[in-house]
């Protein structure tokens, strides 16, 4: 976390009582390219994006810590500028093929339909799988997260 992100986080933490604890705090952007990272940051700030998902592989391989309810994330744009702070409210696992229309809409991207979600995420996860030497399939496990904006 850089100084600007830490200062942004500290402004939020200063509004909380000392008893409030968070299992982890990170700072990062969503997605893997500038256009989508900036779009997701804006959608989150407006409250249109309240969910996200990733392949369980990243957590099983130890490359990322498993998200936990109560964790905070300083959401940034592609350049690392803080745009909001979110708190994880729910974490669960789900097969790619079992993601619901309601969850797709909560992700807030595209036209918010399950069809759009499946197409965009299949492309994204297929690319991630190929980079890791994995074969994408409809039963791949995802980690689904729900969150709320706590500071912007």
Buried (B, 14 or more C-beta within 10 A) or exposed (E): BEEBBBEBBEEBBEEEEEEEEBEEBBBEBBBEEEEBBBBBBBBBBEEBBBBBBBBBBBBEEEEBEEBEBEBBBBBBBBEBBBBBBBBBBEBEEBEBEEBEEEBBBBBBBBEBEBEBBBEBBEEBBBEBBEEEEBEBEEEBBBBBBBBEBBBB
